[in-house]
Amino acid sequence: MSERKTPMQRAMPGLLIAGSLAGVGAVMVGLLSLAPTVDDGSSPALVAQDQPGVQIENAGAFVLPATVGPGGDAPLTPARLEAPPPPAALPTVAPIKAPKTKAAKARPTRIRIPKLKVNAPIGAVTVDIKGNLGVPPLSRPNQTGWYRFSPVPGEVGPAIINGHVSTRKGPAVFDRLRNLAKGDQIYVYRSDGKVTRFTVSGIEQASKSAFPTNRVYGNTNDSQLRLITCGGVYNKQAHSYTDNIIVYATLSKKKG
């Protein structure tokens, strides 16, 4: 890979202070542990960090698998914290080269997921002083949020897009995110006219108390996408879900 630092690398030291909401050279594990984890925004931020050395089990019923599952009809389960992102479902294509100047930088404008009948605008989100990742306004349940210090979708590294699973008025844009499966298509449109197609490679449901930071934010040599929302049990008192639904996808086609 090029030695030029990516936006993710430049932003981590100053912005990812505490690491608590949702959530390309190699990034130090110490920096990844500070990366924000992702909530869907319908509740206050919860701390969700890796716990190295701790093997997590689901109520003692089974040992976590070493790979992220394909999703689909099978129940969603987390993979071990040290597990890598799932391998690409289709052959990957070369990432789009990032522009040399900030003025020429593109931004994602719309996301389309045919299987879920999602066709939604993308806004930009960032982290607050406590390290909590922002989310789209609750007044716009159909809007998604791109973490603007992650790569632009289509460029090298893991681009992060989150969205609400629900609001008090009902289902939101990522309400059916858990229904995606390996091989499904996700399209992201960019302000520079380029269209990127990502193919789902895996999906998991992970506890917010053991968010897979390295797997979600870790550097990659190709272009990848992470879609994140809430899942699990809803706590009415805390106004929060227990888990995150995380979709992993890789760039399989580009045009424009």
N, C-alpha and C positions, 0 to 999 in steps of 0.2 A: 504493500500500500504506500501511498504517498506520505511523506513526512509532514505535510501541511496539516495543521490542526483543524479539526472539524468544529462546527458550532457547538456540538455536545461537549467536546473536550474543553473549549474555551469557557463555556458557561458554568461547568460543574463547580470549580473552586469558589466562585463568588456567590452563586445563586442557590445551590443545593445545600442549605444550611443544616436542616434537621432531618429531612427525609420522612414524609408522612403521607402524601397523597399519590394518585396514579402516575401511577404511572402506569469518531468511530474509530495504524498504530494501536496498541493495546492501552486500555485504561486501567489504572491501578485499582485493585480491589477496594482500597480505602476510599477512593472517590465514588465507586459504585455503591458502597454502603450508604453514601449520603444522598443518592439519587432519590427523587420523590417517587412514591408509589401512587397508584391511581385509584381514586374513588369516582363514582359517577356524578358526584356533586349534589346529591339530594340530602346530604348530611354533613356535619362538621368533619374535619380531617381526623383520621385516625392514624397513629403511628403503626407502620407496617414495614419491618426491616428483616433482613436475613438473620438467621441464627446459626452461624457456622458450628458444625459439630453436633447439632441436634437433629436426630432422625425423627421425623414427624409421622405419626400413624393416625389413621382415621378410626377413632374410637377403639383402637386395638384390633380392628377387623382385618387389616392387611397392611403390608409394608408398601410404602410409596414406590411407584415404578421408576425406573431409571430414565424413562423417556416421556415426553409429552404425548398424550393420546391424540387420536385423529378426530375426536368429536363424533358428531352424528348421533346415531341411536344409542350408543353406549353412554352410561352415566359419566359426567365430567368429574375427573379427579385431579389432584395436583401431582406433579412429578417431584422427585427429590430436588432439593434446593440446588444441588451441584449439577443437575442434569443440563445439557446444552439445549439450545433451541432445536425444535424438530427439523429434520432435513427437508429440503424443498420437495414439493409434490410433483412439480414439473421442472424441466430444465430452466435455469435462470438465464437472464440476459444481462449484459454489462450495465452498470449503473449510469445514470445521466451525469455528466461532468458538472460539478458545481462552478458557478461563475467566479471570476477572479475578483470582482468588486461587489460590495454590498448593494450598490445601486441596482445591479443586474440580478439580484437574488429573486427567485420566484417564490411563490407561496401556494399552498394547496387551497383550492376554492370550493371544491365539492367532492363528496364521496357517494358512490353508487354501489349498492350490494344487491344484484338482481334477485338472488334467492330469497332475501328478506323484504324485497320491495322497498328498500331504503334508497332515497335520493335526497341528500341533505347538504346544506351549506356547511362549510368549515370555517370557524373563526380561530383566532390565535389565543392561546392561554400561556401563562408563565407561572413562576412560583412567587409566593409572598415572602415577607421577611423571615417567617418561621420555616420556610422550605416547603410549604404546602402548595401542591400543584393546583392551579386554577381550573375551573370547569365552565362550560357555557352557562349563561343565565338560566335560572329555572323558568323564567318567563318565555324562554325559547326552547321548548322541549325537543324540537326537531333539529336543533343545531348541534354540531359536534365541535370539539376543540383540539387543535393541533398544538402540541408543546413546541413553541417556536424556537427553543434551543436544542431541539432534536433535529436530525437531518430533514430536509425537504423530501417528501415521498418521491422515490425514484432515484435519489442520490445515495451514495454509499452510507450504510449504517442503518440503525433501527429508528424509523420515524414513528412517533407516538401520537395516536389520536384517541381521545376519550369521548364519552357521551353518557347522558343520563339513561338509566334503565327505566326510571319512572319518576313522576312528580306527584304531588298530592292530587293533581287533576286526572291522573291516569298514566298509561304507558307512554314511554318516551322513545327517542330515536333508536336506542340500542336495546329495546325491550326483548327482542328475539335473537340477540347476538349469540346466545348459547346454542342456537339451532344450526350454526355453521359447522361445516365438517371439511376434512381434508379434500382438496380439489375444488372447492367453491371459489368463485371469482369476486374480487373487490376492485373497483375502479376508482382512482383518485385523479381529479382534474386539477391542473395547475394554471397559475396566472400567466405563464409564458406560452400557453396554448398546448403544452404537452399533456398527453394522457397516459397514465401508467396503469397497468393491470397487474394486480398481485393475486397470487394463488395461495389459498389457505394451506398451510402445512401441518397445523395442529392447533388444539384448543384445550385449555385447562381451566379448572375452577380452584383457586388457591385462597387460603385463609389470609386475611389482612394482617394477621399476627405473624405470618411467615411469608411475606411477599417475595417472589423470586427475582430480586433486584438484578442479579447478574444476568439472568436469562432474558429479562425484558430490556435492560439498558446496555448490556455488554456489546462491545464493538463487533462488527461483522465485516467481512471482505466484500460482501455483495449488498444489494439494496433490499431491506426488509421493512415490514410494517407490523405494528402492534396496535390492535384495537382493544380497548379496555373499558369495562363498565362494572357495575356491582352485581352481586349474586348472593346466593345462600339465604340465610334466615334474616328477616327484617325485624329489627328491635324498635318497637314503637316509642319506647321511652328515650332511647338514644338517637332516634331518627337515622338509623344506620343499618346497613347490611353487614353480615359477617365476612363475606368473601368478595373476591374479584373474579370476573370472567375475563380471560386473556386469550385473544386470538393472535396467532403467529402466521405471517404470510410473507412470501418472497416475490420479488419482481420477476414476472414471466413474460411481459410484453410491454413495449413502449412505442409511442408514435408522436409525431409532431416535432 
